[in-house]
Amino acid sequence: MSGTSTENDGQGMIVNPKPTADNQDWDGDDADRADRLRFEEEQAMIREQSEARAAKAAAEAKKSAEAAKDADKKEAS
């Protein structure tokens, strides 16, 4: 038995094949495409959440500014 835990026989390694000259439109396998789709969906969700938070913060800032302005008017009266 010549197998030891230190030998590298390729087990457990990720191998990404490269496109050949006759297959330049290689797009990976189904798992690669699924990973890209999931990543794109996650990025879109992050963008939407970020935009929603920014809009909420802007609305709150505007509301606070209007409340402060109203309070200043009452004090001046």
C-alpha positions as CSV (number, residue, x, y, z in Angstrom):
1,M,0.0,0.0,0.0
2,S,1.7,3.2,-1.2
3,G,-1.1,5.7,-0.4
4,T,-0.4,8.2,2.2
5,S,-2.3,11.3,3.3
6,T,0.5,13.5,1.9
7,E,0.3,12.2,-1.6
8,N,-1.6,14.5,-4.0
9,D,-3.7,12.2,-6.2
10,G,-6.1,14.9,-7.3
11,Q,-8.9,13.8,-5.0
12,G,-10.9,16.7,-3.6
13,M,-9.4,19.2,-5.9
14,I,-11.4,21.6,-8.1
15,V,-10.5,21.5,-11.7
16,N,-11.8,24.1,-14.1
17,P,-11.3,23.0,-17.7
18,K,-10.2,25.7,-20.1
19,P,-11.9,26.2,-23.5
20,T,-10.3,24.6,-26.4
21,A,-9.6,26.3,-29.7
22,D,-12.7,24.7,-31.3
23,N,-14.9,25.6,-28.3
24,Q,-14.4,29.3,-27.6
25,D,-17.9,29.8,-26.4
26,W,-17.4,27.5,-23.4
27,D,-19.5,28.8,-20.5
28,G,-18.7,26.2,-17.8
29,D,-21.1,23.5,-16.7
30,D,-24.6,23.9,-15.2
31,A,-23.2,24.5,-11.7
32,D,-21.0,27.4,-13.0
33,R,-24.0,29.0,-14.7
34,A,-26.2,28.5,-11.6
35,D,-23.5,30.1,-9.4
36,R,-23.3,33.1,-11.7
37,L,-27.1,33.4,-11.7
38,R,-27.3,33.2,-7.9
39,F,-24.5,35.8,-7.6
40,E,-26.3,38.2,-10.0
41,E,-29.5,37.7,-8.1
42,E,-27.8,38.4,-4.7
43,Q,-26.1,41.5,-6.1
44,A,-29.5,42.8,-7.4
45,M,-31.0,42.2,-4.0
46,I,-28.2,44.0,-2.2
47,R,-28.5,46.9,-4.6
48,E,-32.3,47.1,-4.0
49,Q,-31.9,47.0,-0.2
50,S,-29.2,49.6,-0.4
51,E,-31.4,51.9,-2.5
52,A,-34.3,51.4,-0.1
53,R,-32.2,52.2,2.9
54,A,-30.9,55.3,1.2
55,A,-34.4,56.5,0.3
56,K,-35.6,55.8,3.8
57,A,-32.7,57.8,5.3
58,A,-33.4,60.7,2.9
59,A,-37.1,60.7,3.8
60,E,-36.3,60.7,7.5
61,A,-33.8,63.5,7.1
62,K,-36.3,65.6,5.2
63,K,-38.9,64.9,7.8
64,S,-36.5,65.9,10.6
65,A,-35.5,69.1,8.7
66,E,-39.2,70.1,8.3
67,A,-40.0,69.4,11.9
68,A,-37.0,71.5,13.0
69,K,-38.1,74.3,10.6
70,D,-41.7,74.2,12.1
71,A,-40.3,74.3,15.6
72,D,-38.2,77.4,14.7
73,K,-41.2,79.1,13.3
74,K,-43.2,78.4,16.5
75,E,-40.4,79.8,18.6
76,A,-40.2,82.9,16.5
77,S,-43.9,83.6,16.9
